[in-house]
Amino acid sequence: MSHLQTLELEHLPEDFAVHIALYENVKNAAFLQQQLLQGNTAFEYAFIDASVIVSSTHLLAAIFRAANDKVNDRLKSKNVHSEVVFCLSMNNNIAESFRRFGVSPATTSLYAIKLSTTPSVTASTVQQHLLDSIEGNPVPFSDVEIAKFTDIGKVRKAYKLSDTRKKPGGGSGKGLENSHSCSGEAERSGLEGMVLGLMALRGAT
């Protein structure tokens, strides 16, 4: 069963659709990374490690900015898909953004993002290619599912945010869905706000 979600973002051309799929238990992350490194155009996607994404808003903010830069001919990386990964970053180091947010051999949960930059890119073609290419289990793209894969420690490290929480027994804070308390939700919301602010600040520099 496919959980590919196709979105049309406001303030972008109507034919500039965004296709997003989320996978768990990914077995061939090293292969996917190698396709990107080799410049295989059949694998022109934004492959993002799900452990460093806080929410759908976090991911969609990067997608919108990359798409908007594409429409306005302002890309800083080689294509709109690499730009999505770059737009997650808090600085202008493209290589570092891929190390922090992109797919790696250690990735087990993954976002696959494809933008319809040509008429040949449709939901059906993307769905079939992902089905043939990714060895993993698709799950719905929703904040409930997203929270299951978020590693708070990795997010804080990626954005150089100090961790002021006091937790008995330590731990990375992976699996935000396990926290149903108001304090847990407030922490997630606060972290999302800080991350979005840092992403926005990069554009101002």
C-alpha positions as CSV (number, residue, x, y, z in Angstrom):
1,M,0.0,0.0,0.0
2,S,1.3,3.5,-0.9
3,H,1.1,6.5,1.4
4,L,2.4,9.0,-1.2
5,Q,0.9,12.4,-0.5
6,T,0.6,15.0,-3.2
7,L,0.3,18.7,-2.1
8,E,-0.2,22.0,-3.9
9,L,1.5,24.7,-1.9
10,E,0.0,28.2,-1.8
11,H,1.7,31.0,-3.8
12,L,3.3,28.5,-6.2
13,P,2.2,27.6,-9.7
14,E,-0.7,25.2,-9.8
15,D,1.3,22.6,-11.7
16,F,4.2,22.7,-9.2
17,A,3.0,19.8,-7.1
18,V,4.9,18.3,-4.2
19,H,5.0,14.5,-3.7
20,I,6.0,13.3,-0.2
21,A,6.4,9.7,1.1
22,L,7.6,8.6,4.5
23,Y,9.2,5.2,5.1
24,E,10.3,3.2,8.1
25,N,12.5,0.2,8.3
26,V,14.5,1.3,5.3
27,K,17.0,-1.3,4.2
28,N,18.8,0.3,1.2
29,A,19.7,3.8,2.4
30,A,23.3,3.3,1.3
31,F,22.1,2.5,-2.2
32,L,19.9,5.6,-2.3
33,Q,22.7,7.8,-1.1
34,Q,25.0,6.4,-3.8
35,Q,22.5,7.2,-6.5
36,L,22.6,10.8,-5.4
37,L,26.4,10.9,-5.2
38,Q,26.6,9.5,-8.7
39,G,24.2,12.1,-10.1
40,N,21.7,9.5,-11.2
41,T,18.9,11.7,-12.6
42,A,16.4,8.9,-12.1
43,F,16.9,9.5,-8.4
44,E,16.5,13.2,-8.3
45,Y,14.7,13.4,-5.0
46,A,15.2,15.1,-1.7
47,F,16.0,12.1,0.5
48,I,15.9,13.3,4.1
49,D,16.6,11.4,7.3
50,A,13.4,11.4,9.3
51,S,15.1,11.5,12.6
52,V,16.0,15.2,12.2
53,I,12.5,16.5,11.2
54,V,10.3,17.8,14.0
55,S,7.0,18.2,12.2
56,S,5.2,18.5,8.9
57,T,5.6,22.3,9.2
58,H,9.3,22.0,9.6
59,L,9.6,19.9,6.4
60,L,7.1,21.9,4.4
61,A,8.9,25.2,5.2
62,A,12.0,23.9,3.6
63,I,10.1,22.5,0.6
64,F,8.3,25.8,0.1
65,R,11.4,27.9,0.2
66,A,13.2,25.6,-2.2
67,A,10.3,25.6,-4.6
68,N,9.9,29.4,-4.4
69,D,13.7,29.8,-5.1
70,K,13.3,27.5,-8.1
71,V,10.4,29.5,-9.5
72,N,12.3,32.8,-9.0
73,D,15.6,31.4,-10.3
74,R,17.4,31.7,-6.9
75,L,18.7,28.2,-6.3
76,K,22.1,27.9,-4.6
77,S,22.5,24.2,-5.1
78,K,22.4,22.0,-8.3
79,N,18.6,21.4,-8.4
80,V,15.4,22.0,-6.4
81,H,15.6,18.7,-4.6
82,S,19.1,19.3,-3.3
83,E,17.8,22.8,-2.4
84,V,15.1,21.2,-0.1
85,V,17.9,19.6,2.0
86,F,19.9,22.8,2.0
87,C,16.9,24.9,3.1
88,L,16.7,22.8,6.3
89,S,20.1,24.2,7.3
90,M,20.8,27.1,9.6
91,N,24.0,28.1,7.6
92,N,25.1,28.4,4.0
93,N,27.3,25.2,4.0
94,I,25.6,23.0,1.4
95,A,27.8,20.0,2.1
96,E,27.1,20.2,5.9
97,S,23.4,20.3,5.2
98,F,23.6,17.0,3.4
99,R,25.6,15.5,6.3
100,R,23.1,16.7,8.9
101,F,19.8,16.2,7.1
102,G,20.3,14.0,4.0
103,V,20.1,10.2,3.7
104,S,23.1,8.2,5.0
105,P,23.9,4.5,5.2
106,A,22.7,4.6,8.8
107,T,19.3,6.0,7.8
108,T,16.3,3.7,8.8
109,S,13.4,6.2,8.4
110,L,13.3,8.4,5.4
111,Y,11.4,11.1,3.6
112,A,11.3,10.9,-0.2
113,I,10.3,14.2,-1.8
114,K,9.8,14.9,-5.5
115,L,8.6,18.1,-7.0
116,S,6.8,18.2,-10.4
117,T,9.3,20.3,-12.3
118,T,8.1,18.8,-15.6
119,P,4.7,17.5,-16.8
120,S,6.2,13.9,-16.8
121,V,6.5,14.0,-13.1
122,T,3.1,12.9,-11.7
123,A,1.9,11.2,-8.6
124,S,1.6,7.8,-10.4
125,T,5.1,8.0,-11.9
126,V,6.6,9.0,-8.5
127,Q,4.7,6.3,-6.7
128,Q,5.8,3.6,-9.1
129,H,9.4,4.6,-9.0
130,L,9.5,4.7,-5.2
131,L,7.8,1.3,-5.1
132,D,10.6,-0.1,-7.3
133,S,13.4,1.7,-5.6
134,I,12.9,1.9,-1.8
135,E,13.2,-1.1,0.4
136,G,11.1,0.0,3.3
137,N,7.6,0.3,4.8
138,P,5.6,3.3,3.8
139,V,3.7,5.1,6.5
140,P,1.3,8.1,6.4
141,F,2.7,11.6,6.2
142,S,1.2,13.0,9.4
143,D,2.5,14.7,12.5
144,V,1.5,11.7,14.6
145,E,3.7,9.4,12.4
146,I,6.4,12.1,12.1
147,A,6.8,12.3,15.8
148,K,7.6,8.6,16.0
149,F,10.9,9.1,14.2
150,T,12.1,12.4,15.5
151,D,15.3,12.2,17.6
152,I,15.2,15.3,19.7
153,G,18.9,15.0,20.5
154,K,19.9,14.9,16.8
155,V,17.6,17.9,16.0
156,R,19.2,19.9,18.8
157,K,22.7,18.9,17.6
158,A,21.8,19.8,14.0
159,Y,20.7,23.3,14.9
160,K,23.2,23.7,17.8
161,L,20.6,24.1,20.4
162,S,21.4,23.4,24.0
163,D,19.3,20.8,25.9
164,T,18.0,22.2,29.2
165,R,15.7,19.3,29.9
166,K,16.4,17.2,33.0
167,K,15.4,13.6,32.3
168,P,16.2,10.7,34.7
169,G,18.1,8.0,32.9
170,G,19.2,10.2,30.0
171,G,18.2,9.2,26.5
172,S,18.0,11.0,23.1
173,G,14.3,11.9,23.3
174,K,13.5,9.8,20.2
175,G,9.8,9.1,19.6
176,L,7.9,12.2,20.5
177,E,4.6,10.3,20.2
178,N,5.4,8.7,23.6
179,S,5.0,12.0,25.3
180,H,1.3,12.9,25.7
181,S,1.7,15.5,28.4
182,C,1.2,19.2,27.9
183,S,4.8,19.7,28.7
184,G,5.8,17.3,25.9
185,E,3.6,19.0,23.4
186,A,4.9,22.4,24.5
187,E,8.5,21.3,24.1
188,R,7.8,20.0,20.6
189,S,6.1,23.3,19.6
190,G,8.9,25.3,21.1
191,L,11.6,23.3,19.4
192,E,9.7,23.7,16.1
193,G,9.6,27.5,16.5
194,M,13.3,27.7,17.2
195,V,14.2,25.5,14.2
196,L,12.0,27.5,11.9
197,G,13.5,30.7,13.2
198,L,17.0,29.5,12.5
199,M,16.1,28.4,9.0
200,A,14.6,31.8,8.3
201,L,17.7,33.6,9.7
202,R,19.9,31.9,7.2
203,G,17.9,33.6,4.4
204,A,18.5,37.0,6.0
205,T,22.3,36.6,6.0
